[in-house]
């Protein structure tokens, strides 16, 4: 009987601990839901890793694409890591896969030294196609996802005046 009573007491303690843990998890969930309701993307954008993204099917020059992104309160997308790079490719390919697209990387100051549109250095991650960047035309200062079959979804330097599709990124809006 004592052993049964001890077992019941232990089960009661476990139940109380689980109820407390459940209450804590419910509070955390409420905070997360409240935060998500407060954060929203501009119209047409989707959120991924706390950044809003939108693919545009309208070909524009690099500067016109950047201006479109600025008008939406953002910049051309900056795939600084492999996961973001893969996400941008999948986002764009879900809409259209036959148009190369600009993102926010260029070599404005010194040939071959690439920087993001926010002015920060390229960093260690890149996804250049084989032999890229090559500055083939002596003024390939902007970067696009290649549309070439053997370099599909790899980075390629291109002339900034050419027109390609593009992806913008923006911070979530908070009320």
Secondary structure, DSSP 4 states (H G I P E B T S, - for coil): -HHHHHHHHHHHHHHHHHHHHHHHHHHHHHHHHHHHHHEEPPTT-EEETTEEEEEEEEEE-HHHHHHHHHHTT-EE----SHHHHHHHHHHHHHH-SSS-EEEEEEEEEETTEEEETTS-B--S---BPTT----TTS---EEEE---GGGTT-EEEE-TTS-EEEEEEEEPEE-
